[in-house]
Amino acid sequence: MTAGHSRSKRGDFGAALLFLLPNALGFSFFTLFPVAAAVALSLFDWNLFTEPRFVGLANFADLLGFRNTPEGWAPNDPRFWKFTGNTLFLMLGIPVNVAASLGLALLLRRGGRLQVTFRTLYFLPSICTGIGIYVMWQWLLNPDSGALNKILAVVGIAGPGWLKSYEWAKPGLMLMGLWSAAGGTNMVLYLAGLQNVPSELEEAAALDGAGAWGRFRHVVWPCLQPTTFFILTMGLIHGFQGGFDAAYVMTRGGPDGSTTTISYYIFQHAFRWFHMGYAAAIAVVLLGVIFVATALNWRWGSRE
């Protein structure tokens, strides 16, 4: 009896391993191995045309270190800190995008006969090709002939320079991100979360005299906290990693580096200047930042 039970457990364990094998192989080849290779490459100086030269932690010292100058302490790589600031500034759009997605989901929760039509229209930008959207918004944000500045001129407002202005280039990219992300996957997730809000709780709150805001604050919002936690976690990860494709197509990182993000800086070092080891060091630092930010968000979200 015991021996047969043990053989059955070993058989179940072997079957489980067999089912897990494809995912484990995919994770190993496409995640674990590239990360290990990037960590190893970050310890070398290599430009693709010469033999790799081991430099230890020199790349990290050049990236994160500071030096004493007559004017005071200065970073070894001031561009990295500037582009990190650009990345964090663009991430300020995350809570706005989340709020917009939640607002659309609430509006489309009971949309009547046109519910499916409106949901499709709002979701449409998220399935369009990125290049096409970037080219379209590059035209919309053109300070001379763009539609947005022409609309502002109709109401007597002089439109800014948008992508050609150092101060307005990042807000322009954030505006595009809001348009494309508000009705996308986050809205669908919130719509799914709203389906799980118990209707009897809302009805009880209404009978107790709670208005629309009171029902949302005390009933709907607590039920949506797991969905919001997931959306914020994925938004943080994407925010640190994102920004390359839009900057590459629309601004080339300019003007004067105002839209260059960390991911775009990695691209520049790797494929424009061929500093492969230094690019790998930036990628490793970015991986560490994402890991810490996600862990802190997970700890805070779990407590909430």
C-alpha positions as CSV (number, residue, x, y, z in Angstrom):
1,M,0.0,0.0,0.0
2,T,2.7,2.4,1.0
3,A,5.0,1.4,-1.9
4,G,2.2,1.7,-4.4
5,H,1.3,5.1,-3.0
6,S,4.9,6.2,-3.3
7,R,5.1,5.1,-6.9
8,S,1.9,7.0,-7.6
9,K,3.3,10.2,-6.1
10,R,6.5,9.7,-8.1
11,G,4.4,9.3,-11.3
12,D,2.5,12.5,-10.5
13,F,5.7,14.3,-9.9
14,G,7.2,13.1,-13.2
15,A,4.0,14.2,-15.0
16,A,4.1,17.6,-13.4
17,L,7.7,18.1,-14.5
18,L,6.8,17.0,-18.0
19,F,4.1,19.7,-18.2
20,L,6.4,22.3,-16.7
21,L,9.3,21.5,-19.0
22,P,8.2,23.7,-22.0
23,N,7.8,26.7,-19.7
24,A,11.1,26.0,-17.9
25,L,12.9,25.7,-21.2
26,G,11.4,29.0,-22.5
27,F,12.3,30.8,-19.3
28,S,15.8,29.5,-19.4
29,F,16.5,30.4,-23.1
30,F,14.7,33.7,-23.3
31,T,15.1,35.1,-19.8
32,L,17.6,33.4,-17.5
33,F,20.4,33.0,-20.1
34,P,20.1,36.5,-21.5
35,V,20.2,38.0,-18.0
36,A,23.2,35.9,-17.1
37,A,24.9,36.9,-20.4
38,A,24.3,40.6,-19.7
39,V,25.7,40.3,-16.2
40,A,28.8,38.6,-17.6
41,L,29.2,41.1,-20.4
42,S,29.0,44.0,-18.0
43,L,32.3,43.0,-16.6
44,F,34.1,43.4,-20.0
45,D,35.1,46.2,-22.4
46,W,34.0,45.1,-25.8
47,N,33.2,47.0,-29.0
48,L,32.3,44.0,-31.3
49,F,35.5,44.4,-33.3
50,T,38.2,43.5,-30.8
51,E,38.7,40.8,-28.2
52,P,36.7,41.4,-25.0
53,R,38.9,42.8,-22.2
54,F,38.0,42.1,-18.6
55,V,37.6,45.2,-16.6
56,G,35.7,44.0,-13.5
57,L,33.4,46.6,-12.0
58,A,34.9,49.5,-13.9
59,N,31.8,49.9,-16.1
60,F,29.6,50.2,-13.0
61,A,32.1,52.7,-11.4
62,D,32.0,54.8,-14.6
63,L,28.2,54.6,-14.6
64,L,27.3,55.2,-11.0
65,G,30.4,56.7,-9.5
66,F,31.2,60.4,-8.7
67,R,34.4,62.3,-8.9
68,N,35.7,65.3,-7.0
69,T,36.2,68.4,-9.1
70,P,37.1,72.0,-8.3
71,E,33.3,72.8,-8.5
72,G,32.5,69.9,-6.2
73,W,31.4,66.3,-6.6
74,A,30.2,65.5,-10.1
75,P,28.9,62.2,-11.6
76,N,31.2,60.2,-13.9
77,D,28.3,59.8,-16.4
78,P,26.0,62.9,-16.0
79,R,23.9,61.7,-19.0
80,F,22.8,58.6,-17.2
81,W,21.4,60.6,-14.4
82,K,19.7,63.0,-16.8
83,F,18.1,60.2,-18.7
84,T,17.0,58.5,-15.5
85,G,15.3,61.7,-14.6
86,N,13.6,61.7,-18.1
87,T,12.4,58.2,-17.5
88,L,11.0,59.0,-14.0
89,F,9.3,62.1,-15.4
90,L,7.6,60.1,-18.2
91,M,6.4,57.6,-15.5
92,L,4.4,60.4,-13.9
93,G,1.8,59.6,-16.5
94,I,1.2,56.2,-15.1
95,P,-1.3,57.2,-12.4
96,V,-3.1,59.5,-14.9
97,N,-3.4,56.6,-17.3
98,V,-4.7,54.3,-14.6
99,A,-7.3,56.9,-13.5
100,A,-8.4,57.4,-17.1
101,S,-8.7,53.6,-17.6
102,L,-10.8,53.3,-14.5
103,G,-13.0,56.2,-15.5
104,L,-13.7,54.7,-19.0
105,A,-14.4,51.3,-17.4
106,L,-16.9,52.9,-15.1
107,L,-18.6,54.7,-18.0
108,L,-18.7,51.6,-20.1
109,R,-19.8,49.4,-17.3
110,R,-23.5,49.8,-18.2
111,G,-23.4,51.2,-21.7
112,G,-26.7,49.9,-23.1
113,R,-27.0,48.7,-26.6
114,L,-23.9,50.6,-27.8
115,Q,-21.7,49.2,-25.1
116,V,-19.8,46.8,-27.4
117,T,-19.3,49.5,-30.0
118,F,-17.8,52.0,-27.5
119,R,-15.6,49.4,-25.9
120,T,-14.3,48.5,-29.3
121,L,-13.6,52.1,-30.3
122,Y,-11.8,52.8,-27.0
123,F,-9.7,49.7,-27.3
124,L,-8.8,50.2,-31.0
125,P,-5.7,52.4,-30.4
126,S,-4.0,49.6,-28.3
127,I,-4.2,47.1,-31.3
128,C,-2.8,49.5,-33.9
129,T,0.8,49.3,-34.9
130,G,3.1,51.4,-32.8
131,I,5.0,52.9,-35.8
132,G,1.7,54.1,-37.3
133,I,0.6,55.7,-34.0
134,Y,4.0,57.5,-33.6
135,V,3.9,58.9,-37.1
136,M,0.3,60.1,-36.6
137,W,1.1,61.8,-33.4
138,Q,4.3,63.3,-34.8
139,W,2.0,65.0,-37.3
140,L,-0.6,66.0,-34.7
141,L,2.1,67.5,-32.5
142,N,3.8,69.4,-35.3
143,P,4.1,73.0,-34.0
144,D,3.5,74.6,-37.4
145,S,1.0,72.4,-39.2
146,G,-0.2,70.0,-36.5
147,A,-3.9,69.6,-35.9
148,L,-3.5,70.0,-32.1
149,N,-2.0,73.5,-32.3
150,K,-4.6,74.5,-35.0
151,I,-7.4,73.5,-32.6
152,L,-5.7,75.5,-29.8
153,A,-5.4,78.5,-32.2
154,V,-9.2,78.4,-32.8
155,V,-9.8,79.1,-29.1
156,G,-7.1,81.8,-29.0
157,I,-4.3,79.7,-27.4
158,A,-0.8,79.8,-28.9
159,G,0.3,76.1,-29.1
160,P,3.7,75.1,-27.7
161,G,6.6,73.7,-29.7
162,W,5.8,70.1,-28.5
163,L,8.4,67.7,-29.9
164,K,10.7,70.5,-31.0
165,S,10.7,72.1,-27.6
166,Y,12.9,71.0,-24.7
167,E,10.2,71.8,-22.1
168,W,7.2,70.3,-24.1
169,A,8.7,67.2,-25.7
170,K,8.1,64.9,-22.7
171,P,4.5,66.2,-22.1
172,G,3.8,65.6,-25.7
173,L,4.9,61.9,-25.4
174,M,2.9,61.6,-22.2
175,L,-0.2,63.0,-24.0
176,M,0.2,60.4,-26.7
177,G,0.6,57.7,-24.1
178,L,-2.6,58.7,-22.3
179,W,-4.5,58.5,-25.6
180,S,-3.2,55.1,-26.5
181,A,-3.3,53.5,-23.0
182,A,-6.5,54.8,-21.4
183,G,-8.8,52.6,-23.4
184,G,-6.4,49.6,-23.7
185,T,-5.6,46.6,-21.6
186,N,-6.0,48.4,-18.3
187,M,-9.6,49.4,-19.2
188,V,-10.4,45.8,-20.0
189,L,-8.9,44.6,-16.7
190,Y,-11.0,47.2,-14.8
191,L,-14.1,46.1,-16.7
192,A,-13.4,42.5,-15.7
193,G,-12.8,43.6,-12.1
194,L,-16.1,45.5,-12.1
195,Q,-17.9,42.3,-13.0
196,N,-16.8,40.9,-9.7
197,V,-18.1,43.7,-7.5
198,P,-21.1,42.2,-5.6
199,S,-24.2,44.1,-6.8
200,E,-25.9,43.4,-3.4
201,L,-23.3,45.4,-1.7
202,E,-23.9,48.4,-3.9
203,E,-27.7,48.0,-3.5
204,A,-27.2,47.9,0.3
205,A,-25.1,51.0,0.3
206,A,-27.7,52.8,-1.9
207,L,-30.4,51.8,0.6
208,D,-28.3,53.2,3.4
209,G,-28.2,56.6,1.6
210,A,-24.8,56.4,-0.1
211,G,-24.5,58.4,-3.3
212,A,-22.6,57.5,-6.4
213,W,-19.3,58.7,-4.8
214,G,-20.0,56.9,-1.6
215,R,-20.7,53.6,-3.3
216,F,-17.6,53.9,-5.4
217,R,-15.4,54.8,-2.4
218,H,-16.7,52.2,0.1
219,V,-17.7,49.4,-2.2
220,V,-16.3,49.5,-5.7
221,W,-12.8,50.8,-5.0
222,P,-11.9,48.2,-2.3
223,C,-13.0,45.4,-4.6
224,L,-10.8,46.8,-7.4
225,Q,-7.6,47.1,-5.3
226,P,-6.2,43.7,-6.5
227,T,-6.7,44.8,-10.1
228,T,-5.2,48.2,-9.4
229,F,-2.2,46.6,-7.7
230,F,-1.6,44.4,-10.8
231,I,-1.9,47.4,-13.2
232,L,0.4,49.6,-11.1
233,T,3.0,46.8,-10.9
234,M,3.0,46.2,-14.6
235,G,3.0,49.9,-15.2
236,L,6.1,50.4,-13.1
237,I,7.9,47.6,-15.0
238,H,6.9,49.0,-18.4
239,G,7.7,52.5,-17.4
240,F,11.3,51.8,-16.5
241,Q,11.8,49.7,-19.6
242,G,9.7,51.8,-22.1
243,G,10.3,55.0,-24.0
244,F,12.7,53.6,-26.7
245,D,10.4,53.1,-29.6
246,A,8.5,56.4,-29.3
247,A,11.7,58.4,-28.9
248,Y,13.5,56.6,-31.7
249,V,10.7,57.2,-34.2
250,M,9.4,60.7,-33.1
251,T,12.4,62.6,-31.6
252,R,15.6,60.6,-31.9
253,G,16.0,61.3,-28.2
254,G,15.9,65.0,-28.6
255,P,15.7,67.9,-28.4
256,D,19.0,68.0,-26.5
257,G,18.3,64.6,-24.9
258,S,15.0,65.7,-23.3
259,T,13.2,62.5,-24.4
260,T,16.1,60.0,-24.1
261,T,15.2,57.3,-21.6
262,I,17.4,54.6,-20.0
263,S,16.4,52.1,-22.6
264,Y,17.2,54.5,-25.4
265,Y,20.6,55.2,-23.7
266,I,21.3,51.4,-23.7
267,F,20.6,51.3,-27.4
268,Q,22.9,54.2,-28.1
269,H,25.8,52.7,-26.2
270,A,25.3,49.2,-27.7
271,F,24.4,49.9,-31.4
272,R,25.6,53.4,-32.1
273,W,28.8,53.7,-30.1
274,F,29.4,49.9,-29.8
275,H,30.1,50.0,-26.1
276,M,28.6,46.6,-25.5
277,G,30.0,46.1,-21.9
278,Y,28.9,49.5,-20.8
279,A,25.4,49.0,-22.3
280,A,25.2,45.7,-20.5
281,A,26.1,47.4,-17.2
282,I,23.3,50.0,-17.7
283,A,20.9,47.1,-18.4
284,V,22.0,45.3,-15.2
285,V,21.5,48.4,-13.2
286,L,18.0,48.9,-14.8
287,L,17.2,45.3,-13.9
288,G,18.1,45.9,-10.3
289,V,16.1,49.1,-10.1
290,I,13.0,47.3,-11.6
291,F,13.4,44.5,-9.1
292,V,13.6,46.8,-6.1
293,A,10.7,48.9,-7.3
294,T,8.6,45.9,-7.9
295,A,9.5,44.3,-4.6
296,L,8.6,47.5,-2.7
297,N,5.3,47.9,-4.6
298,W,4.5,44.2,-3.9
299,R,5.2,44.7,-0.2
300,W,3.1,47.8,0.0
301,G,0.3,46.2,-2.1
302,S,0.3,43.1,-0.1
303,R,-0.1,45.1,3.1
304,E,-2.9,47.1,1.7
